[in-house]
């Protein structure tokens, strides 16, 4: 619950955003998280909000977006 929305949404696909040196490409990660948030209808929150700050419905949407 302490992770950010973008971290939760991109966690399953983190390998797409990590360089060979283990550094996360934050611009690509943020772009993907914004696209996913829009696709699942996440409302009233930013991708930098923590999961604990979201309503129950938005928490479910964020977790659903993890598998996209």
For each residue, the residues with C-beta under 8 A, 3 or more apart:
1: 50 51 52
2: 50 51 52
3: 7 8 11 50 51
4: 7 8 47 48 49 50 51
5: 8 9 33 37 42 45 46 47 48 49 50 51 54 62
6: 9 10 29 30 33 47 48
7: 3 4 10 11
8: 3 4 5 11 51 62 63 65 66
9: 5 6 32 33 36 37 47 62 65 66 68
10: 6 7 13 14 16 17 29 32 33 36
11: 3 7 8 14 66
12: 66 67
13: 10 16 17 32
14: 10 11 17 18 24
15: 18
16: 10 13 28 32
17: 10 13 14 24 25 26 28 29 32
18: 14 15 22 23 24 25
19: 22 23 24 25
20:
21:
22: 18 19
23: 18 19
24: 14 17 18 19 29
25: 17 18 19 28 29
26: 17 29 30
27: 30 31
28: 16 17 25 31 32
29: 6 10 17 24 25 26 32 33
30: 6 26 27 33 34 47
31: 27 28 34 35
32: 9 10 13 16 17 28 29 35 36
33: 5 6 9 10 29 30 36 37 47
34: 30 31 37 38 47
35: 31 32 38 39
36: 9 10 32 33 39 40 65 68
37: 5 9 33 34 40 42 45 47 62 65
38: 34 35 41 42
39: 35 36 65 68
40: 36 37 61 62 64 65 68
41: 38 61
42: 5 37 38 45 58 61 62 65
43: 58
44: 55 58
45: 5 37 42 49 53 54 58
46: 5 49
47: 4 5 6 9 30 33 34 37
48: 4 5 6
49: 4 5 45 46 53 54
50: 1 2 3 4 5 53 54
51: 1 2 3 4 5 8 54 59 62
52: 1 2
53: 45 49 50
54: 5 45 49 50 51 58 59 62
55: 44 58 59
56: 59 60
57: 60 61
58: 42 43 44 45 54 55 61 62
59: 51 54 55 56 62 63
60: 56 57 63 64
61: 40 41 42 57 58 64 65
62: 5 8 9 37 40 42 51 54 58 59 65 66
63: 8 59 60 66
64: 40 60 61 67 68
65: 8 9 36 37 39 40 42 61 62 68
66: 8 9 11 12 62 63
67: 12 64
68: 9 36 39 40 64 65
